[in-house]
Amino acid sequence: MNGQALVADRTRDTVRQAIERLGAAPGTRSRTPARPGAGRTPARPGAVFVRCPYLLTDYFGIIVSSIAETLDLHGRQLILNAGGAAKDSRVLADLPDRPEIAGALLILPTEEGEELEALRARDFPFVVVDPRTPVPRDIAAVSASHFTGARNVAAHLVALGHRRIGLINGPGDWLASSSRFAGHASALAEVGVLVSPELVSSIEPTSDWGYSAAGRLLDLPDRPTALATFNDKAAVGALRAAHERGLRVPEDLSITGFDDVYLSSSTVPMLTTVRQPLEELGRMAVSLLTRLMEGHTVEALHVELATELVVRGSTGPAPAG
C-alpha cells in the first residue's frame, strides 16, 4: 500500500482487492501511490492540523503565518492548536482517527520521540518543523542549519579578535541548543580556544532570561569581550545588562543575536544576527506534507535550510587588553 518497488504488481492488486472486499481496519487509511500523469487531487482529503504549543509571537508567528498562506494556496484548511496551554494537551494519538484531518505539522513538538514514532507507525502523514529533539530517520522534518549559523557568528567574532566569548544558549534539552554549541565550539577550536564552562549559560530564550544570564557573565572577574545569544530576544536582554554596567556596544562589548526577527533592527545599535529562513521553513514543511498526503515517495526526509550571517552595528573589534 506504500508503493514499494519490491512488491510484485500481482501481489499488490490482490491485496487491494482484499481490502476493498473486507474493508479497511478501524483507524487505518489506505494510501495509493501517485502515478505519472495522475491529477493533483490529494489522496487524503481534509484539513491540516498545525500544533505549535507556544505563544505565536515573532519567531513562531512568522512560521505559522507562512504555513497558513501556503496551505491556502494548496486549497487546504488549517486547524490550529497553539499557545502555552497547548503544551500539556496530548492530541497526537487521536489524530489518525479524526476523518476531517488529512495530516499534521508539528512545530518544535514537546512530545517525546516515542509518541512521534507511534504516530508514524499508524501511517499518518506529518512533518516536524524545527525539531526539539533528534527525529528518527523515517520521520519527515524541516529545520534551519543551527550548527552552521552558530559557527558563522562565532567565526565572525573570532575574526574581530574576540577569544573570550560568552555563549547564552537555549534550553539544554533542545536539539538547536546542542547544534549551536557544537558550531560555536568548532569556530573557537580553529584558533586553539576551548569553550570555558563558566562562559556558557543555558536559558529559556526570552529577554528577561537573556538579561539575567548576561549579567552573570558580565560580572565575572574576567568578563567576556563578546556575547553570542540564542535569539534576538535574549540579545535585547544582554544589551540592557551591558547598558546598566556602563559598557558601550560594540566598543567595550560585542553582542550577537539569532533569528533576525524585527527586534534585531529595532535596537541601538542594531543587532548582528543570524537570519533564519522562517517563512521558507513553513513553505517547505507544507510542501513535504503535501507530497506525503498525496502518496509520493519522499527521499529527503530531513531537510536543513541555509542560514545567513547579518552583520550590523552590535559587533566590533575586541577591546585592547
C-alpha positions as CSV (number, residue, x, y, z in Angstrom):
1,M,0.0,0.0,0.0
2,N,3.0,2.3,0.4
3,G,4.1,1.7,-3.2
4,Q,7.3,-0.2,-2.5
5,A,9.0,-1.2,-5.7
6,L,9.9,-4.7,-4.4
7,V,6.2,-5.8,-4.3
8,A,5.0,-7.5,-7.4
9,D,2.1,-5.9,-9.3
10,R,0.0,-9.1,-9.0
11,T,0.5,-9.2,-5.2
12,R,-0.3,-5.5,-4.9
13,D,-3.5,-6.0,-6.9
14,T,-4.5,-9.0,-4.8
15,V,-4.0,-7.0,-1.5
16,R,-6.0,-4.1,-2.8
17,Q,-8.9,-6.4,-3.9
18,A,-8.9,-7.9,-0.4
19,I,-9.0,-4.5,1.3
20,E,-11.9,-3.4,-1.0
21,R,-13.8,-6.7,-0.2
22,L,-13.2,-6.8,3.6
23,G,-12.9,-3.0,4.3
24,A,-10.0,-1.2,5.9
25,A,-9.2,-1.9,9.6
26,P,-10.5,0.8,12.0
27,G,-8.2,3.7,12.3
28,T,-6.2,3.0,9.1
29,R,-6.3,4.6,5.7
30,S,-5.0,3.2,2.5
31,R,-2.6,5.3,0.5
32,T,-2.4,4.9,-3.3
33,P,0.9,5.9,-4.8
34,A,0.7,8.7,-7.3
35,R,1.2,7.6,-10.9
36,P,2.9,9.6,-13.7
37,G,0.3,11.9,-15.3
38,A,-2.1,11.5,-12.4
39,G,-4.1,14.6,-11.3
40,R,-3.2,16.7,-8.3
41,T,-6.2,15.7,-6.3
42,P,-5.0,14.8,-2.8
43,A,-5.2,11.2,-1.8
44,R,-6.2,12.3,1.7
45,P,-9.0,15.0,1.8
46,G,-9.3,17.1,4.8
47,A,-7.6,19.9,6.8
48,V,-4.1,20.1,8.1
49,F,-3.6,20.1,11.9
50,V,-0.9,22.6,13.0
51,R,0.4,22.2,16.5
52,C,2.5,25.0,18.0
53,P,2.5,24.8,21.8
54,Y,4.0,28.3,22.3
55,L,2.8,31.9,22.1
56,L,2.6,33.0,18.5
57,T,5.0,35.9,18.8
58,D,7.7,36.9,16.3
59,Y,9.5,33.5,15.6
60,F,6.6,31.1,15.9
61,G,4.1,33.6,14.5
62,I,6.1,34.0,11.3
63,I,6.3,30.3,10.7
64,V,2.6,29.7,11.4
65,S,1.6,32.6,9.1
66,S,3.7,31.2,6.3
67,I,2.1,27.8,6.8
68,A,-1.4,29.3,6.7
69,E,-0.7,31.2,3.5
70,T,0.9,28.2,1.8
71,L,-1.9,25.8,2.8
72,D,-4.4,28.3,1.4
73,L,-2.6,28.2,-2.0
74,H,-3.0,24.4,-1.8
75,G,-6.7,24.7,-1.0
76,R,-6.3,23.2,2.4
77,Q,-7.9,24.4,5.6
78,L,-5.9,24.8,8.8
79,I,-6.8,23.6,12.3
80,L,-4.6,25.4,14.8
81,N,-3.6,24.1,18.2
82,A,-1.4,26.8,19.7
83,G,-0.4,28.7,22.8
84,G,1.2,28.0,26.2
85,A,-1.9,26.0,27.4
86,A,-1.4,23.6,24.4
87,K,1.9,22.3,25.9
88,D,0.1,20.0,28.3
89,S,-2.5,18.7,25.8
90,R,-2.0,15.3,24.4
91,V,-3.6,15.3,21.0
92,L,-1.3,13.3,18.7
93,A,-2.6,9.8,19.4
94,D,-6.1,10.7,18.3
95,L,-5.2,12.5,15.0
96,P,-5.3,9.4,12.7
97,D,-8.9,8.7,14.0
98,R,-10.2,12.1,13.0
99,P,-11.6,11.9,9.4
100,E,-11.6,15.7,9.0
101,I,-7.8,15.8,9.3
102,A,-5.5,14.7,6.5
103,G,-2.1,15.4,8.0
104,A,-0.3,17.5,10.6
105,L,2.6,20.0,11.0
106,L,4.2,19.8,14.5
107,I,6.3,22.9,15.4
108,L,9.0,22.3,18.0
109,P,6.9,19.5,19.4
110,T,7.1,18.9,23.2
111,E,6.2,15.2,22.7
112,E,8.8,12.6,23.2
113,G,10.2,10.6,20.3
114,E,8.1,7.5,21.2
115,E,4.9,9.4,20.6
116,L,6.1,10.6,17.2
117,E,7.1,7.1,16.3
118,A,3.7,5.8,17.3
119,L,2.0,8.3,15.1
120,R,4.3,7.4,12.2
121,A,3.6,3.7,12.7
122,R,-0.1,4.4,12.0
123,D,0.8,5.7,8.5
124,F,-0.4,9.2,9.4
125,P,1.3,11.9,7.3
126,F,3.0,14.6,9.4
127,V,6.1,16.8,9.3
128,V,8.1,18.1,12.3
129,V,9.2,21.8,12.0
130,D,12.3,22.8,13.9
131,P,12.6,19.5,16.0
132,R,13.2,19.9,19.7
133,T,14.9,16.5,20.0
134,P,16.6,14.3,17.4
135,V,14.0,12.9,15.0
136,P,14.0,9.2,13.8
137,R,15.2,8.9,10.2
138,D,11.8,7.8,8.8
139,I,10.0,10.9,10.1
140,A,9.9,14.0,7.9
141,A,11.5,17.1,9.5
142,V,12.5,20.6,8.4
143,S,14.9,22.9,10.3
144,A,17.4,25.6,9.8
145,S,21.2,24.8,9.9
146,H,21.8,25.7,13.5
147,F,25.3,24.4,13.5
148,T,26.4,26.4,10.5
149,G,24.6,29.6,11.8
150,A,26.3,29.4,15.2
151,R,29.7,28.6,13.6
152,N,29.5,31.6,11.3
153,V,28.6,34.1,14.0
154,A,31.4,32.7,16.3
155,A,33.9,32.9,13.3
156,H,32.8,36.5,12.8
157,L,33.6,37.3,16.4
158,V,36.9,35.4,16.2
159,A,37.9,37.4,13.1
160,L,37.3,40.6,15.1
161,G,39.9,39.4,17.7
162,H,37.5,38.0,20.3
163,R,38.6,34.9,22.2
164,R,36.7,35.1,25.4
165,I,33.2,34.8,24.2
166,G,30.2,34.2,26.4
167,L,27.5,31.9,25.0
168,I,23.9,32.5,26.1
169,N,22.4,29.3,24.7
170,G,18.9,27.9,24.7
171,P,17.5,25.0,26.9
172,G,19.9,22.2,27.3
173,D,17.5,19.5,26.0
174,W,16.8,21.3,22.7
175,L,18.4,20.0,19.6
176,A,19.0,23.5,18.4
177,S,21.0,24.3,21.5
178,S,23.3,21.3,21.2
179,S,23.8,22.0,17.5
180,R,24.6,25.7,18.1
181,F,27.0,24.8,20.9
182,A,28.8,22.5,18.6
183,G,29.0,25.1,15.9
184,H,30.3,27.8,18.4
185,A,32.9,25.4,19.8
186,S,34.0,24.5,16.3
187,A,34.9,28.1,15.3
188,L,36.8,28.6,18.5
189,A,38.7,25.4,18.2
190,E,40.1,26.5,14.8
191,V,42.0,29.2,16.7
192,G,43.0,26.9,19.5
193,V,40.4,28.1,22.1
194,L,38.4,25.7,24.2
195,V,35.0,26.8,25.4
196,S,35.1,27.6,29.1
197,P,32.2,26.2,31.1
198,E,31.9,29.4,33.1
199,L,31.2,31.3,29.9
200,V,28.1,29.1,28.9
201,S,24.5,29.6,30.1
202,S,21.5,27.5,29.1
203,I,18.3,29.5,29.5
204,E,14.8,30.0,28.3
205,P,15.1,32.1,25.2
206,T,13.4,35.3,26.5
207,S,14.6,38.9,27.0
208,D,14.5,38.6,30.8
209,W,16.5,35.3,30.9
210,G,19.0,36.9,28.5
211,Y,19.3,39.9,30.8
212,S,20.0,37.7,33.8
213,A,22.4,35.4,32.0
214,A,24.3,38.3,30.5
215,G,24.5,40.0,34.0
216,R,26.1,36.9,35.4
217,L,28.7,36.7,32.6
218,L,29.5,40.4,32.7
219,D,30.1,40.3,36.5
220,L,32.8,37.7,36.2
221,P,36.3,38.9,37.3
222,D,37.5,38.3,33.8
223,R,34.4,39.2,31.8
224,P,33.9,38.2,28.2
225,T,34.5,40.7,25.4
226,A,31.6,39.3,23.4
227,L,28.2,37.6,24.0
228,A,26.6,35.2,21.5
229,T,23.0,34.7,22.3
230,F,20.4,32.1,21.4
231,N,18.0,34.5,19.8
232,D,17.3,38.2,19.3
233,K,15.1,38.5,22.4
234,A,18.0,37.2,24.6
235,A,20.3,39.7,22.8
236,V,18.0,42.5,23.8
237,G,18.2,41.5,27.4
238,A,22.0,41.4,27.1
239,L,22.0,44.9,25.7
240,R,20.1,46.1,28.8
241,A,22.6,44.3,31.1
242,A,25.5,45.9,29.3
243,H,23.9,49.4,29.5
244,E,23.3,49.1,33.2
245,R,27.0,48.3,33.7
246,G,28.1,51.3,31.6
247,L,29.5,49.1,28.8
248,R,29.4,50.5,25.3
249,V,28.3,48.2,22.5
250,P,30.4,47.4,20.4
251,E,33.4,49.4,21.7
252,D,33.5,47.5,25.1
253,L,31.4,44.5,24.3
254,S,30.1,42.9,21.2
255,I,26.6,41.2,21.2
256,T,25.0,38.9,18.6
257,G,21.5,37.5,18.2
258,F,19.9,34.8,16.2
259,D,16.8,34.6,14.0
260,D,16.7,38.2,12.5
261,V,13.2,39.0,13.6
262,Y,12.0,42.6,13.8
263,L,13.8,43.2,17.1
264,S,17.2,42.9,15.5
265,S,16.8,46.2,13.6
266,S,15.0,48.0,16.3
267,T,17.8,48.2,18.9
268,V,20.6,50.8,19.3
269,P,22.9,49.7,17.9
270,M,21.1,47.3,15.5
271,L,22.0,43.6,16.1
272,T,24.4,41.5,14.3
273,T,22.4,38.2,14.0
274,V,21.9,35.0,12.0
275,R,18.9,35.1,9.7
276,Q,16.8,32.0,9.8
277,P,14.5,31.4,6.8
278,L,11.4,31.3,8.9
279,E,8.9,31.8,6.1
280,E,10.7,29.2,4.0
281,L,10.5,26.7,6.9
282,G,6.7,27.0,6.8
283,R,6.6,26.7,3.0
284,M,9.0,23.7,2.9
285,A,7.0,21.9,5.6
286,V,3.8,22.3,3.7
287,S,5.5,21.1,0.5
288,L,6.8,17.9,2.2
289,L,3.5,17.2,3.9
290,T,1.5,17.7,0.6
291,R,3.7,15.1,-1.0
292,L,3.2,12.7,1.9
293,M,-0.6,13.2,1.8
294,E,-0.6,12.5,-1.9
295,G,1.3,9.3,-1.5
296,H,4.5,10.4,-3.1
297,T,7.8,8.8,-2.0
298,V,9.8,11.4,-0.2
299,E,13.5,10.6,-0.1
300,A,14.9,13.7,1.6
301,L,13.1,13.3,4.9
302,H,15.4,15.6,6.9
303,V,15.8,19.0,5.3
304,E,18.1,21.7,6.6
305,L,17.7,25.2,5.2
306,A,20.7,27.6,5.0
307,T,21.1,30.5,7.4
308,E,22.8,33.8,6.7
309,L,25.0,35.9,8.9
310,V,23.8,39.5,9.0
311,V,26.4,42.0,10.3
312,R,25.2,45.2,11.9
313,G,26.4,47.6,14.5
314,S,26.5,45.5,17.6
315,T,29.8,43.8,16.9
316,G,33.2,45.3,16.6
317,P,36.9,44.6,17.3
318,A,37.8,43.2,20.6
319,P,38.9,45.9,23.1
320,A,42.6,46.2,23.6
321,G,43.9,44.3,26.6
